[in-house]
């Protein structure tokens, strides 16, 4: 019996930890349409500017984003042109949602995530090329 217990304990130690989920990548841009409501004031005409709706931020929520429980970063840093915010997603109890935020629009993309999560999820923004991306360090 002791031999079996020792073998099981050795097997448990040798097994790899449960794989951590890699988060989905946000689309680089989002096509949206909008229009002015109603008629323009007297002597004015509507004019629509072409704006680039590229990804500018990634945010996390403890529950559906409409509930407003944004997850605050646990740390921030900057190295060269890259600004990073680190999130402790494993500490969140319940649902975790990810929101992709785009420039020049109120529209965003959101999705519910499934763990387990890496202990160090970083949202990075490169000020030189405008990219926003996730790393795990």
C-alpha positions as CSV (number, residue, x, y, z in Angstrom):
1,X,0.0,0.0,0.0
2,X,2.8,2.4,0.9
3,X,4.4,1.7,-2.5
4,X,1.2,2.5,-4.3
5,X,0.8,5.7,-2.3
6,X,4.4,6.7,-3.0
7,X,3.9,6.0,-6.8
8,X,0.7,8.1,-6.9
9,X,2.4,11.0,-5.0
10,X,5.3,10.8,-7.4
11,X,3.0,10.8,-10.4
12,X,1.0,13.8,-9.0
13,X,4.3,15.8,-8.6
14,X,5.4,14.9,-12.1
15,X,2.2,15.9,-13.9
16,X,2.3,19.3,-15.5
17,X,0.2,22.1,-14.0
18,X,-3.2,22.6,-15.7
19,X,-2.6,24.5,-19.0
20,X,-3.3,28.2,-18.8
21,X,-5.5,29.7,-21.4
22,X,-3.9,32.1,-24.0
23,X,-6.3,35.0,-24.3
24,X,-7.9,35.6,-27.7
25,X,-6.4,38.4,-29.8
26,X,-8.6,41.5,-30.3
27,X,-9.2,42.4,-34.0
28,X,-6.9,45.2,-35.0
29,X,-9.8,47.4,-36.1
30,X,-13.6,47.6,-36.1
31,X,-15.8,48.8,-38.9
32,X,-18.6,50.9,-37.6
33,X,-21.2,53.2,-39.0
34,X,-22.8,56.2,-37.4
35,X,-25.1,59.1,-38.5
36,X,-26.2,62.4,-37.1
37,X,-29.7,62.3,-35.5
38,X,-32.2,64.7,-36.9
39,X,-31.7,67.7,-39.0
40,X,-28.6,69.9,-38.6
41,X,-29.2,73.3,-37.0
42,X,-30.0,76.2,-39.4
43,X,-27.0,77.2,-41.6
44,X,-25.1,74.0,-40.7
45,X,-24.5,70.8,-42.7
46,X,-23.5,67.4,-41.5
47,X,-20.0,66.3,-42.5
48,X,-18.6,62.8,-41.8
49,X,-14.9,62.5,-41.2
50,X,-13.2,59.2,-42.0
51,X,-11.7,58.1,-38.7
52,X,-9.5,55.0,-38.1
53,X,-11.1,52.8,-35.5
54,X,-8.0,50.9,-34.5
55,X,-7.6,48.9,-31.3
56,X,-6.3,51.2,-28.5
57,X,-7.0,49.3,-25.3
58,X,-7.9,46.0,-23.8
59,X,-9.9,45.9,-20.5
60,X,-11.1,43.2,-18.2
61,X,-14.2,43.0,-16.1
62,X,-15.4,40.9,-13.2
63,X,-18.7,39.9,-14.7
64,X,-20.5,41.3,-17.7
65,X,-19.1,44.8,-18.7
66,X,-22.6,46.4,-18.4
67,X,-22.3,45.7,-14.6
68,X,-19.4,48.1,-14.5
69,X,-17.0,46.0,-12.4
70,X,-13.8,46.9,-14.2
71,X,-10.6,45.0,-13.1
72,X,-7.9,47.4,-12.0
73,X,-4.3,46.6,-13.0
74,X,-2.0,45.5,-10.3
75,X,1.0,47.2,-11.8
76,X,2.2,49.3,-14.7
77,X,5.5,49.9,-16.4
78,X,7.1,51.5,-19.4
79,X,10.1,50.2,-21.4
80,X,11.1,52.2,-24.4
81,X,8.0,53.0,-26.4
82,X,5.9,50.3,-24.8
83,X,3.6,51.1,-21.9
84,X,2.3,48.0,-20.0
85,X,-0.4,47.3,-17.4
86,X,-0.3,44.0,-15.6
87,X,-3.5,42.2,-14.4
88,X,-4.0,39.5,-11.9
89,X,-6.8,37.6,-13.6
90,X,-6.5,34.4,-11.4
91,X,-7.5,36.4,-8.4
92,X,-10.9,37.3,-9.9
93,X,-13.8,35.3,-8.5
94,X,-16.6,34.5,-11.0
95,X,-16.8,35.4,-14.6
96,X,-14.0,37.3,-16.4
97,X,-14.8,39.4,-19.5
98,X,-12.4,40.9,-22.0
99,X,-13.3,44.1,-23.9
100,X,-11.5,45.4,-27.0
101,X,-11.6,49.2,-27.1
102,X,-11.3,51.1,-30.4
103,X,-10.4,54.7,-31.2
104,X,-12.9,57.2,-32.5
105,X,-16.0,55.2,-31.6
106,X,-18.1,54.2,-28.6
107,X,-18.4,50.6,-30.1
108,X,-16.3,47.8,-28.6
109,X,-16.1,44.1,-28.7
110,X,-16.5,41.9,-25.7
111,X,-16.3,38.2,-24.8
112,X,-16.5,36.0,-21.7
113,X,-13.2,34.2,-21.0
114,X,-12.6,30.8,-19.6
115,X,-9.6,30.1,-17.2
116,X,-7.3,29.1,-15.9
117,X,-5.4,32.3,-16.5
118,X,-1.7,33.1,-16.5
119,X,-0.7,34.9,-13.3
120,X,0.9,37.7,-15.3
121,X,-1.3,39.0,-18.1
122,X,0.0,42.3,-19.6
123,X,-1.8,44.7,-21.9
124,X,0.9,46.5,-23.8
125,X,0.6,49.6,-26.0
126,X,3.5,50.6,-28.3
127,X,3.5,54.4,-28.7
128,X,5.6,54.2,-31.8
129,X,3.5,52.0,-34.0
130,X,0.1,52.2,-32.2
131,X,-0.2,48.4,-31.6
132,X,-2.0,47.1,-28.5
133,X,-1.3,43.5,-27.6
134,X,-1.1,41.0,-24.7
135,X,1.9,39.2,-23.3
136,X,2.3,36.8,-20.4
137,X,5.3,37.8,-18.3
